[in-house]
């Protein structure tokens, strides 16, 4: 098949969509398909075009054998609503231009949402290239933007919901990353094919760093020594509610052997650093965002991984990718989360699930596992075993490939 993946986010940027989509593109390429990625010039999460890409409207390159076409985007460090819209729609415009100009005929166009507006590009490109439109939903938008307080204008909410409905109706296949997303879309569009394609993890890459000797070496390299490391690696954004972690660290400041390590960037990072500084906490360290290739090593340095989200009904259907990565690295987790993710942690017996935005419960769970190393080990092993069986990216890619082939050759569905 000739496959176009349309996404605003892609490596060398770091983050869950970037890692997942680049992994999928490479696996589809290795399976023998002609894969092209149409994406924006790298700018996330810094809010500025990466130095090596500045001054260009478009650039073509090969990344791990996959053709990548990069288009101009309005990058900004100011996250006002108007600037967010300019950021989104600038890439909608440039991706349409390059999609029609630089991309040849395709069999399928896979659109990654959010941002929902990118579906406009996907629809027009699929129409002009005579391709099937596949809409992959990793976050229900505009519902999530409304719940987070990012979108409040009634007219814009109405237009966004109209666009969401239009795109779902014109997609030949909709895929959702969680059962909650799938159920929500299926309940509103009963005549559409909606399939669950979860996030996952490269279980082999994360397994190599999980043995005890390797963990000790990595901890020494990062300067952790013999500290018990409670780690968070990922976006420092509004959705995560990371101030809960800082508050829990404050409650445990008397425990001298506990160290909280934050890896990543995002709009809330400076606020978190100020909060830790104002509270005079010496048991917290902040590190910049790291390349995805280093994440297995970084996670292996954690004794315990934190998976927090804010207490919103919307997030009851969330399955954070960082949860799978920690489990694959054999690191037990504390999931400050409700819904699907909580059920998964409890089903896998991979850690402790607590109420979101409850620093007292988080501090108590951390102390419990710090004092029970045997349980810590059991949780780690259980987590790895579970993701190997259920969330191996190779198996997920093979299932997605089968769904794409069914769209191009319907006879496969009944074979």
C-alpha positions as CSV (number, residue, x, y, z in Angstrom):
1,X,0.0,0.0,0.0
2,X,0.9,3.6,-0.5
3,X,0.4,5.2,3.0
4,X,0.5,8.8,4.0
5,X,0.7,9.7,7.7
6,X,-0.4,13.2,8.4
7,X,0.6,14.5,11.8
8,X,1.7,17.8,13.3
9,X,4.1,16.1,15.7
10,X,7.1,13.9,14.7
11,X,10.7,13.2,15.7
12,X,13.2,14.8,16.4
13,X,10.5,16.2,18.6
14,X,9.9,14.1,21.7
15,X,6.6,12.9,23.1
16,X,4.0,10.2,23.0
17,X,2.5,10.9,19.5
18,X,6.0,11.4,18.0
19,X,7.3,8.1,19.4
20,X,4.2,6.1,18.5
21,X,3.8,7.4,14.9
22,X,7.5,7.1,14.0
23,X,7.5,3.5,15.3
24,X,4.4,2.7,13.3
25,X,5.8,4.3,10.1
26,X,9.0,2.3,10.4
27,X,7.1,-1.0,11.0
28,X,4.8,-0.4,8.0
29,X,7.9,0.4,5.9
30,X,9.6,-2.8,7.0
31,X,6.4,-4.7,6.1
32,X,6.9,-3.6,2.5
33,X,4.6,-0.6,2.2
34,X,5.5,2.8,0.6
35,X,5.2,5.1,3.6
36,X,5.4,9.0,3.6
37,X,5.0,11.2,6.6
38,X,3.8,14.8,6.2
39,X,4.5,16.8,9.3
40,X,5.5,20.2,10.6
41,X,9.0,21.6,11.0
42,X,10.1,20.5,14.5
43,X,9.1,23.0,17.1
44,X,7.5,21.1,20.0
45,X,7.5,21.6,23.0
46,X,9.9,24.6,22.9
47,X,7.6,26.7,20.8
48,X,10.4,27.6,18.3
49,X,11.6,25.9,15.1
50,X,14.6,23.7,15.9
51,X,17.8,25.5,14.8
52,X,18.8,23.1,12.0
53,X,15.3,23.6,10.4
54,X,15.0,27.4,10.7
55,X,14.5,29.6,7.6
56,X,12.8,26.9,5.5
57,X,9.3,26.6,4.2
58,X,9.6,22.9,3.5
59,X,12.2,20.2,3.6
60,X,12.3,16.5,2.6
61,X,14.4,13.9,4.3
62,X,14.7,10.3,5.2
63,X,14.2,9.2,8.8
64,X,15.0,5.5,9.4
65,X,14.2,4.8,5.8
66,X,10.8,6.6,5.9
67,X,10.3,9.6,3.6
68,X,9.4,12.6,5.7
69,X,8.1,15.9,4.2
70,X,8.2,18.8,6.6
71,X,6.1,21.9,6.2
72,X,6.3,25.4,7.7
73,X,4.4,26.1,10.9
74,X,3.8,29.2,13.0
75,X,5.7,28.4,16.2
76,X,5.1,30.4,19.3
77,X,6.2,30.1,23.0
78,X,3.1,32.1,24.0
79,X,0.1,29.7,24.6
80,X,-2.8,32.1,24.3
81,X,-5.8,30.8,22.5
82,X,-5.3,33.0,19.4
83,X,-1.7,31.9,19.0
84,X,-2.7,28.2,19.5
85,X,-5.1,28.6,16.6
86,X,-2.5,30.3,14.5
87,X,-0.1,27.4,15.2
88,X,-2.7,24.8,14.2
89,X,-4.1,26.5,11.1
90,X,-0.6,27.6,9.8
91,X,0.2,23.9,9.4
92,X,-3.3,23.1,8.0
93,X,-2.5,25.6,5.2
94,X,1.1,24.5,4.6
95,X,0.3,20.8,4.8
96,X,-2.5,21.2,2.2
97,X,0.0,23.0,-0.2
98,X,2.7,20.4,0.3
99,X,0.3,17.5,0.3
100,X,-1.0,18.4,-3.1
101,X,2.4,19.5,-4.5
102,X,4.9,17.0,-3.0
103,X,2.9,13.9,-2.3
104,X,1.9,11.5,-5.1
105,X,-1.3,9.4,-5.2
106,X,-1.9,7.4,-2.1
107,X,-4.1,4.4,-1.1
108,X,-4.7,5.7,2.5
109,X,-4.2,8.9,4.4
110,X,-3.9,8.5,8.1
111,X,-4.7,11.7,10.1
112,X,-3.5,12.0,13.7
113,X,-5.9,13.9,15.9
114,X,-5.6,16.2,17.8
115,X,-5.3,18.7,16.5
116,X,-8.7,18.2,15.0
117,X,-8.2,20.9,12.5
118,X,-5.6,18.8,10.7
119,X,-8.5,16.7,9.5
120,X,-9.3,19.5,7.0
121,X,-5.9,18.8,5.3
122,X,-6.5,15.1,5.5
123,X,-9.9,15.3,3.9
124,X,-8.7,17.5,1.0
125,X,-5.6,15.5,0.4
126,X,-7.4,12.2,0.4
127,X,-10.0,13.6,-2.0
128,X,-7.4,14.9,-4.4
129,X,-5.2,11.8,-4.1
130,X,-8.1,9.3,-4.4
131,X,-7.2,7.8,-1.1
132,X,-9.2,6.3,1.9
133,X,-9.3,8.7,4.9
134,X,-8.3,7.0,8.1
135,X,-8.9,9.1,11.2
136,X,-6.9,8.2,14.3
137,X,-8.2,9.8,17.5
138,X,-5.8,9.9,20.5
139,X,-7.8,12.5,22.4
140,X,-11.5,13.5,22.0
141,X,-11.5,17.1,20.7
142,X,-13.1,19.5,21.3
143,X,-14.4,17.7,24.5
144,X,-10.9,17.7,26.0
145,X,-10.3,21.4,25.2
146,X,-13.6,22.4,26.8
147,X,-12.9,20.3,29.9
148,X,-9.4,21.8,30.3
149,X,-10.8,25.4,29.9
150,X,-8.8,25.9,26.8
151,X,-11.9,26.4,24.6
152,X,-14.8,28.3,26.0
153,X,-16.2,30.4,23.1
154,X,-19.6,29.0,22.3
155,X,-19.4,29.7,18.6
156,X,-16.0,28.1,18.3
157,X,-17.2,25.1,20.3
158,X,-20.1,24.7,17.8
159,X,-17.9,25.0,14.8
160,X,-15.4,22.5,16.3
161,X,-18.2,20.0,17.0
162,X,-19.5,20.5,13.4
163,X,-16.0,19.8,12.0
164,X,-15.6,16.7,14.2
165,X,-18.9,15.4,12.9
166,X,-18.0,16.2,9.3
167,X,-14.6,14.4,9.5
168,X,-16.0,11.3,11.3
169,X,-18.7,11.0,8.6
170,X,-16.2,11.2,5.8
171,X,-13.6,8.8,7.2
172,X,-13.8,5.3,5.9
173,X,-12.2,4.1,9.2
174,X,-11.9,5.7,12.6
175,X,-9.5,4.3,15.2
176,X,-9.4,5.2,18.8
177,X,-6.6,4.8,21.3
178,X,-8.8,3.8,24.3
179,X,-12.0,2.0,24.7
180,X,-13.6,5.2,26.1
181,X,-12.7,7.0,22.9
182,X,-14.1,4.2,20.8
183,X,-17.3,3.9,22.8
184,X,-17.9,7.7,22.6
185,X,-17.5,7.9,18.8
186,X,-19.4,4.7,18.2
187,X,-22.4,5.8,20.3
188,X,-22.6,9.0,18.2
189,X,-21.8,7.5,14.7
190,X,-23.4,4.1,14.8
191,X,-22.9,3.4,11.1
192,X,-19.1,4.0,11.1
193,X,-16.4,1.4,11.6
194,X,-14.6,2.4,14.8
195,X,-11.7,0.2,15.9
196,X,-9.6,0.1,19.0
197,X,-5.9,0.6,18.3
198,X,-4.2,1.2,21.6
199,X,-0.9,2.8,22.4
200,X,1.9,0.4,23.1
201,X,5.6,0.0,23.6
202,X,8.7,-1.6,22.0
203,X,9.0,-4.3,24.7
204,X,12.4,-5.4,23.4
205,X,14.0,-1.9,23.7
206,X,12.7,-1.4,27.2
207,X,13.5,-4.9,28.4
208,X,17.3,-4.6,27.8
209,X,17.7,-2.0,30.6
210,X,15.6,-3.7,33.2
211,X,18.1,-6.0,34.9
212,X,19.5,-5.0,38.3
213,X,23.1,-4.5,37.3
214,X,22.2,-2.3,34.5
215,X,19.9,-0.2,36.7
216,X,22.7,0.4,39.2
217,X,25.0,1.5,36.5
218,X,22.5,3.9,35.0
219,X,21.6,5.4,38.4
220,X,25.3,6.1,38.9
221,X,25.6,7.8,35.5
222,X,22.7,10.1,36.2
223,X,24.1,11.0,39.7
224,X,21.3,9.3,41.7
225,X,23.7,7.0,43.6
226,X,21.8,4.8,46.1
227,X,18.8,7.2,46.3
228,X,15.3,5.7,45.9
229,X,14.1,7.5,42.7
230,X,10.5,8.4,42.2
231,X,10.4,9.5,38.5
232,X,8.1,11.3,36.1
233,X,9.0,11.4,32.4
234,X,6.8,13.2,30.0
235,X,5.0,16.4,29.1
236,X,4.7,19.0,31.9
237,X,1.3,20.2,30.9
238,X,-2.1,21.2,32.2
239,X,-3.5,17.7,32.0
240,X,-1.0,16.0,34.2
241,X,-1.6,18.0,37.4
242,X,2.1,17.7,38.4
243,X,1.7,20.1,41.3
244,X,0.3,17.1,43.1
245,X,3.7,15.4,42.8
246,X,5.5,18.5,44.1
247,X,3.1,18.6,47.1
248,X,3.7,14.9,47.8
249,X,7.5,15.5,47.6
250,X,7.0,18.2,50.3
251,X,5.2,15.8,52.5
252,X,8.1,13.3,52.2
253,X,10.9,15.8,52.5
254,X,12.1,14.3,55.8
255,X,12.8,11.0,54.0
256,X,16.4,11.7,53.1
257,X,16.8,8.7,50.7
258,X,13.9,9.7,48.5
259,X,14.5,11.6,45.3
260,X,11.9,12.9,42.9
261,X,13.2,13.3,39.3
262,X,11.2,15.1,36.6
263,X,12.3,14.6,32.9
264,X,10.6,16.6,30.2
265,X,9.4,20.0,29.2
266,X,6.1,21.8,28.8
267,X,4.0,24.9,29.6
268,X,3.8,24.1,33.3
269,X,7.4,23.3,34.0
270,X,8.5,26.8,35.1
271,X,5.6,27.0,37.4
272,X,6.5,23.6,39.0
273,X,10.1,24.7,39.4
274,X,9.0,27.9,41.2
275,X,6.7,25.9,43.4
276,X,9.5,23.5,44.4
277,X,11.8,26.5,44.9
278,X,9.3,28.5,47.0
279,X,8.8,25.4,49.2
280,X,12.6,25.0,49.5
281,X,12.4,21.4,48.5
282,X,15.8,19.7,48.0
283,X,14.4,16.3,47.1
284,X,13.3,17.3,43.6
285,X,15.5,17.5,40.4
286,X,14.3,18.8,37.0
287,X,15.8,17.6,33.8
288,X,15.2,18.7,30.2
289,X,13.4,16.6,27.6
290,X,15.4,13.6,26.4
291,X,15.7,11.8,23.0
292,X,13.3,8.9,22.8
293,X,16.3,6.5,22.4
294,X,17.4,7.4,25.9
295,X,14.0,6.8,27.5
296,X,14.7,3.1,28.3
297,X,17.8,4.0,30.2
298,X,16.1,6.9,32.0
299,X,13.1,4.8,33.1
300,X,15.5,2.1,34.2
301,X,17.0,4.6,36.7
302,X,13.6,4.9,38.4
303,X,12.6,2.7,41.4
304,X,9.0,3.9,41.0
305,X,7.2,5.7,38.2
306,X,4.4,8.2,38.6
307,X,1.5,8.4,36.1
308,X,-0.6,11.4,37.2
309,X,-3.6,13.0,35.5
310,X,-6.1,15.7,36.7
311,X,-9.4,14.7,38.2
312,X,-11.6,15.1,35.1
313,X,-14.3,12.8,33.8
314,X,-12.7,13.2,30.3
315,X,-9.5,11.4,31.5
316,X,-11.4,8.3,32.7
317,X,-10.9,7.0,29.1
318,X,-7.1,7.9,29.0
319,X,-4.3,5.4,28.7
320,X,-1.0,7.4,29.0
321,X,1.8,5.9,26.9
322,X,4.3,6.6,29.7
323,X,2.5,3.9,31.7
324,X,3.3,1.2,29.2
325,X,6.9,2.3,29.0
326,X,7.4,2.1,32.7
327,X,5.8,-1.3,32.8
328,X,7.9,-2.5,29.9
329,X,11.0,-1.3,31.8
330,X,9.9,-3.4,34.8
331,X,9.3,-0.3,36.9
332,X,6.3,-0.4,39.3
333,X,3.9,2.5,39.0
334,X,1.7,4.7,41.1
335,X,-1.2,5.8,38.9
336,X,-2.9,8.9,40.1
337,X,-5.8,8.4,37.7
338,X,-9.3,7.0,37.3
339,X,-11.1,4.9,34.7
340,X,-9.4,2.7,32.1
341,X,-5.9,3.3,33.3
342,X,-6.7,2.5,36.9
343,X,-8.5,-0.7,35.9
344,X,-5.4,-1.7,33.8
345,X,-3.0,-1.1,36.6
346,X,-5.2,-3.2,39.0
347,X,-5.7,-5.9,36.4
348,X,-2.0,-6.2,35.7
349,X,-1.1,-5.9,39.4
350,X,1.7,-3.5,38.3
351,X,1.5,-0.9,41.0
352,X,-0.9,1.1,43.1
353,X,-3.8,3.2,41.7
354,X,-4.8,6.2,43.8
355,X,-7.3,9.1,43.5
356,X,-6.2,11.9,41.2
357,X,-5.0,15.2,42.6
358,X,-4.5,13.7,46.1
359,X,-0.9,14.4,47.3
360,X,-1.5,12.7,50.7
361,X,-2.6,9.4,49.0
362,X,0.5,9.7,46.6
363,X,2.9,10.2,49.5
364,X,1.4,7.3,51.4
365,X,1.6,5.0,48.4
366,X,5.3,6.0,47.8
367,X,6.2,5.3,51.4
368,X,4.4,2.0,51.3
369,X,6.4,0.7,48.3
370,X,9.7,2.3,49.6
371,X,9.3,0.2,52.7
372,X,8.2,-3.0,50.9
373,X,10.9,-3.8,48.3
374,X,9.5,-7.3,47.7
375,X,6.2,-6.0,46.6
376,X,8.0,-3.4,44.5
377,X,9.8,-6.2,42.6
378,X,6.6,-8.2,42.1
379,X,4.7,-5.2,40.7
380,X,7.6,-4.5,38.3
381,X,7.6,-8.1,37.0
382,X,3.9,-8.2,36.7
383,X,3.8,-5.0,34.7
384,X,6.4,-6.2,32.2
385,X,4.7,-9.5,31.7
386,X,1.3,-7.7,31.0
387,X,2.6,-5.3,28.4
388,X,4.5,-8.0,26.6
389,X,1.3,-9.9,26.3
390,X,-1.1,-7.1,25.5
391,X,0.7,-3.9,24.3
392,X,3.6,-5.0,22.1
393,X,3.9,-2.4,19.3
394,X,4.7,-5.1,16.8
395,X,1.4,-6.9,17.3
396,X,-0.5,-3.5,17.4
397,X,1.1,-2.5,14.1
398,X,0.2,-5.8,12.5
399,X,-3.4,-5.3,13.5
400,X,-3.5,-1.8,12.2
401,X,-1.9,-3.0,8.9
402,X,-4.7,-5.6,8.5
403,X,-7.3,-2.9,9.0
404,X,-5.7,-0.7,6.4
405,X,-5.6,-3.6,3.9
406,X,-9.2,-4.2,4.4
407,X,-10.0,-0.6,3.4
408,X,-8.0,-1.0,0.2
409,X,-9.0,-4.6,-0.5
410,X,-12.4,-5.3,1.1
411,X,-12.2,-9.0,0.2
412,X,-9.6,-9.4,2.9
413,X,-12.3,-8.8,5.5
414,X,-14.1,-11.9,4.5
415,X,-11.1,-14.1,3.6
